[in-house]
Amino acid sequence: MMASVDLPPDLAHLIEHALPLRTADAALDLASAALDEQRRVRAVAQLLLYEDGAVCDVKEQEVDLGPAELDSLRERIAAAASRLERFDLAVTMPAELLRAHTPFVRIADIDLASAQRKGQGKHDAVRDRVRAQAHAHGFEERFAVLADWGDAPRTVYFLDVGGAMLGGNGLETFLDQSDPDDVVGVLEALDAAGCERLARRYREGLGLIAAHGAQLLDVINLDWLEREKIEPPPAALESWRAIDSWEADGTWTLVKQELAPASERFIEAHWDELVVGPA
């Protein structure tokens, strides 16, 4: 692309040589770029989607690429390259690919004394700090933040969500009222932490939704449901009372007996990815 002439030469050179970003099915480029009065880089970004080698969709959007600093712009482009490979581009806009990078920062100052005063242990302290970091840019921005994180902190976050939500009002309410990204994230976290029994119950709950219809299915990625092999449950389970219960394999029992200890084991196993310093 031809960068706007009022960009500093180093930024113009970077854009000229780093873009467009390409995958087999998509390309991300800037149609124009310039500095505004605050010396921030403003651009018109284009996301092109391909099918059988031909362009099938073009998404164009004005984007703010941050301050006119070489390292900042280089980091955004590198983050966009990673997201272009990972994101569902059918539902992604250019600004989502080019937003500022928000990596997980390992926790450097676990306050165990404060946690103990609240009746908590070190695992609770880690969960609290992971949650605070995920929400640092606002609760509504949490999924954008989590998309930049590695598997370990993202799993800890969604295990915390699962413990709070499933252990509170149960699986039925969670699946009925939660954001689809939470629904997907919690199941992936249960699998990652080895919560086999609760993950099986979770899939049975999704099967009930698939069998009876729900608002969730209007927005969730149906390819994901198919990939997870979500099928209608057997007749014996065609009631939430068989899933959300205090029975041996009920949701609330499994949150306490399986998810809680699995979360602690996961934190221990991935301590160096989460915390600076010894466990």
N, C-alpha and C positions, 0 to 999 in steps of 0.2 A: 504494500500500500504506500501511497505518498502521504507522509506526515505533513501536518500544517506547518507553514514556514515560521510561525511565531513560537514554535516549541524550541527550547534550548537544543543545541546540536547533539548533545549526548543522549537526550531523550528521543529525539527524532531518529538517531542512528539505531537505538535499541528497538524502537517500534518497527522500523524498516526491516530489520534483520530477524526479529523474533516472531513476527506475525506474517501470515496467518498461522494459527495453530490448526493442525489437521488430525483427524482420525479417519478410519475407513468410511465412516458414515456422516461425518460432520466437519465443518470448518468454522473457526472463530476469527474475525478480523475487525479492524477499525476502518470505517469509511472516511472518517475525518478526526482530527484531534487538535486541540488548541488550549492555550492557557486562559483562565478567566482572570478577573480583577484581583482575586485572592491568590493568584499563582497556583491554582489547582488545575490539574489536567482534566479537561472535559472532552468527551469523545462521543461519536456515534458508532456503536458497536453492532456488528451483524453476525448472527449465528445462522449458518446455512446447513440444512439437513439434506442428506442424499439418500436416494433409493435406486438401486440398480445403476449406480453411476451418474444419475441425473438429479438435479436439485428438485426436491419435493416441497420444501418449505424454507422461508427466509424470515427470521425474526430480527427486527431492528429496534434499537433502544438507545436513548441518551444515557450515558454513564459518567459518574464521577470517579476518576482513577486516582484521586488523592493528591497530595502535594507534589510539586515538580521536583521530585528527588529520584535519582537514578535507582538507588537500592529499593525504594518503595515500589516503583513501577516494575522493576525486575521481579520482585517478590510476587506482585499481583499476577504477572504473566505466568510465572512458574505455577502458582496456585491454580490459575485457569487451565493450564495444560493438564494438571492432575484431575481437576473436576470434569473436564471434557471427556475423560476416559471413564469416570465413575458415575456421573449423574445420569438420570433419565432425561435425555435431552428433549423428548417430546413435550415435557411439562416444565422445561427450564428456560428462563429468559437470559439474555446476555449479561445483565447486571449481576445475576446470581453467580455466574462463572467468574466475573471480574471483580468481585467485591474483595475487600481486604482479607488477608490471610489471618486466621484466628487459631493458631496451634495450641494444643494443651501444654501448659507450663507446669513442670513437675513441682509438687508441693514441697516447700523448703522449710516450713516452720510449723509443724504439727504441734498444737498446744495440748498435750496430753493432760496437763493439770486441769485446764479449763474443761476438757471433755469429761474427766473423772468427777469434777464437781457437779456436772449435769447427769451423772450416772452413766456416762458413755465410755467406750473403750477406743482404742486407736483406729479400729475399722470404721466406727461411727464418725470419727474425726476426718478420716480420709473421704468418706462419702459426703460429708458436709462440705468439704473444700472443693471436691469435684463438682457438686451441684452448684455451689456459689460461682465457680468459674464458668460453668455452662450458661448460667443466667446473668453473667456480668454485663452483657449488652442488652438485657431485657428479656423477659420470659418469652416473648413472641419471636425473638431472634435465636432461640436455643438450637433449633435444628440446623441453622446456617453455621453456628459455631461447632456443633457436634460433627458436621460433615467434614471438618478439617482435622478432627482428632484421630489418633490411632485407635486400634481395636480395644486396648486395655482400658483407657479412661472412658471410652464410649460405653463399653460393657458395664463398667461400674455404675455409670450414670443410669442406664436403663434397668439394671438390677435394683437400684434404689427406687426408681419409679414403680417397678413391678411390686416390690415389697410394700410400698406405701399404698398403692392403688388396689392391688389384688387382695392385700391383707386388710383393706378397709371395707369397701363396698362390694368387693368380689369381682369375678371375671365378667359377669353379664353387664354390670354397670360400666366397667372399664371399656369393654369393646363397644358398647352402645354410645358412649359419650366422649371417647378420647380421639385425639388427632390420629390419623392413619400412621404418621411417622412414629408416634409412640407405640402403636399397636405392633408395627413391624419391628421397632427397636427392642421392645421387651422380649418378643419371641426369640430374636437373634441372640439376645443376652442370655436367656435361659439355656439355649443350646450351647453357647460358648462356655457357660459355667457348669455344664453337665447336669442341669436340673431335668432329668429325663421324664420323671413322672409328672411334674408340673407342666413341662412343655407338651406332653401328651394331652393333658387336660385342656391346655390352651388351644391346641389344634382341634380338639373336640368342640370347644366353644366356638371357634371360627366355623366349624362345620355346621353347627346349629344356625349361625348367621347365614351361611351360604344356603342352607336348606329352606329357611323361612324368610329370607330377605331382610335387609336392614340398610339404613342410610349409609353405613360404612362402605358397603359395596358400591356405592355410587362414586366414591372418590378414591378408594384404595386401588393399588396397582393389581389388576386381576392376573397379570402374568406372575406376580409374586404368589398369589393364592394358588395358582396352578403348580408353580415350582415347589411350593411347600406341601403339595399333595393334600390340600384341604378337601375333605369329602364329607358328605352328610354322615353323622354318627349313627351307630346302630340304634335300633328302636328303644333299647333299654336306657339310652342316654338322651332321648328326645325331650328332655326337661332340664332347666337350669338347676333344679333342686338336686339333680344327680351330680352336678359339677360343683356348684358353690355350696359347700357344706363343711361340717366339722368331722365328717367321716374320714376313714383312713386315707382315702385318695381324693378328698375334697379340697377345694382351692385353699381355704383358710388353714387347714392342717398342713398342706404342702408348703405354703409360704413360710410357716414357722419351722417345719421339720426338714425341709429340703432347701428352699431358697436362701434362708438366713445363713445357715452354715456354709452353703456353697459360695455365697457372696464373700464371706470372710476368707475362705480358702482361695478364692480368685484374687482377692487383694493381696494376700500373702505371696501367692505365686508370681504376681506381677508387680511386686513392691517397687522394684528399681525403675519401672516405667511410670510409676505414679508419684513416688516420693524421693526427695533427695535425702540420703542418710540411711542408716541401718533400720531394720524393722524392730 
